[in-house]
Amino acid sequence: MWSFGNRIIRWMTTKFTKPTNDEALQRNSEVERHLKIERKNANKTYKILLLGAGESGKSTVIKQMRILYSGGFSEGERRDTRAVIYDNMISAFKALLDIMSVENIGFGTDSAKPSADLITKTEPNDFAERSSLGEALSDAMRCLWMDSGFQIAVARSHDLPFHENMLYFYNSIDLVSTPGWIPCDQDFLQARFRTTGIAETTFKLGATNLRMVDVGGQRSERKKWIHCFEDVSCMIFVAAISGYDQRTAEDPNANQMHEAFILFDLLVNSEHFKHTPIILFLNKIDIFKKKLAVSPLSQYYADFTGCNTDLYAAASLFRPHELLTSWKKQDVITLSLGLSYLQTQSYEWNVGYREARDAYEPGIGGQKFSCTSFHPKPRPIR
């Protein structure tokens, strides 16, 4: 099974090699010519621009690539990530308490109120020097989690971006609250970092260098993107397909998937990317599959007439040419499930589905990978 990185490298370095028109060339010469081209391309550096709306999972893609191809994370980085995870957990519990307040949900028992007060008074900066969540906070979380009123709020939080992250870490609360705990790779992938500004990560896959540039997806960060558009070999746009029922962090009235496709529409039709290969990465398919059972797709998309629990029928709704308002390349866009492609004179469209947080199944086949691309040939920056 091909990995994500190997697939990109093969796509960039070998897929577009032109066959010779001279049939008189001997087979050995032909093989040598191809090897020479591959060696030349392999020594190039490709700049990959990673874009997407907020909560799309871009940072998780970067983290996964580091785990798979760049030696992972140092112990210092893992230690520093503890504070991020503790903040994630406290922020999630505070948001659930806000739901209870707004929707007038009472606690099942009075014993939960002191725990709620402790959570409410805790600030993110409190975790900067901690090596564990602490007994008092972990006990408060356990107490709240057992409360019937709090569980009503949990059930109503499926449309909030922290939901899956919160469930993951709460299920590991005994480990997370242990003094000296060090996050593992999967913990690192689950931690929610907000990308601000521009972050660049370099990978070396064989003899090929990749520079992956990640820029903040929130609306306030997008004005910074223009400086990243030069010398781009390809652009990866990440969209969380699980965001069909979620609101954006900036605007409680804006749907995440609508926001993502509006932004993708803007970028794919931009003059900046007129000659740039583009990959549409439909992310978080595992969360999407879980949500379908409790959050019917037809509730958010009236034109969906399929079975709400059918993964393939539901995912097929997200065809860009159906969701976008102005698509200049409609004649070459085809989206289907699984791994398929449509070739035209100058573009290719590949489709599949992938969950970025799965660091140990990075293959391209089946349901695990999502990559939609059209191109002319990608250009190395040197």
Beta strands, then each sheet from edge to edge (+ up, - down):
strand 1: 45-51
strand 2: 198-205
strand 3: 208-215
strand 4: 234-240
strand 5: 278-283
strand 6: 340-343
strand 7: 348-351
strand 8: 372-374
sheet 1: 2+ 3- 1- 4- 5- 8+
sheet 2: 6+ 7-
end
